[in-house]
Amino acid sequence: MDIKANLQSVKNSFINPDCKLIAVSKTKPIEALKEAYEAGIRDFGENKVQEIQWKQPEMPEDTRWHMIGHLQSNKVKYIAPFVHLIHGVDSFKLLKEINKQGQKIDRVIPVLLQIYIAEEESKFGFDRVELTEMFATDEFKSLSHVEIKGLMGMATFTDNPNQIRKEFRGLKQLMEELKQMSLPSFMKLTEISMGMSGDYLIAQEEGTTMVRIGSSIFGAR
Ligand SMILES: *Cc1c(COP(=O)(O)O)cnc(C)c1O
């Protein structure tokens, strides 16, 4: 597996050269991450707390760790001190726990709200109603140790590009709608995280600001 060459060809294919690349290194050995680091990658995506925990001390200090998977509330404390961005915040309960852990260590933790955009039942995320309900609460408005930088979504697992495009477009549109609302200052809404190895070009066409790419860089899992 020539990680450097893979990275080169992924980057060369980008429609938007400013789009941030998160190298999804879950299940991969530390040597693979180091190879990507040497090729210039600083942003790594992992989906298991335990795995981030053991990999983090093995990598240089300026490595940025992205938690991209479903995160259980009781595990937030283990990554709170160093995580760069939590992509998969899929419930108010989890958001409140992240805020609480941030408070404990006096750190404002950057997060994305995961939005349910797929047709599958199995995917996590807020729907529009849940978002609106959360925004209306005083508890939400008084959050002090999270910064909501934007939205994250995963398209339906399908080979129909039209379906994927429709879902990504919906996420982007939701973001634009939210930007029109009067939101608390900890909601910045500058980032969208959508697109993986199979659909990152569609995501870029639909206006994503970061893509999460694993197998096209590190090989199949
Ligand atoms: C595994 C994973 C990815 C990367 O998937 P690839 O198809 O290997 O690029 C992206 N996002 C999330 C949330 C993942 O769990």
The ligand as a Gaussian input file, in Angstrom:
#p B3LYP/6-31G(d) Opt

LIG

0 1
 C      -14.943000       4.808000       8.169000
 C      -15.539000       6.142000       8.043000
 C      -15.171000       7.004000       6.989000
 C      -14.196000       6.631000       5.895000
 O      -14.729000       5.676000       5.049000
 P      -13.990000       5.240000       3.688000
 O      -15.078000       4.706000       2.850000
 O      -12.986000       4.214000       4.085000
 O      -13.345000       6.443000       3.123000
 C      -15.751000       8.259000       6.958000
 N      -16.642000       8.657000       7.888000
 C      -17.008000       7.861000       8.906000
 C      -17.995000       8.358000       9.894000
 C      -16.486000       6.572000       9.009000
 O      -16.875000       5.787000      10.024000

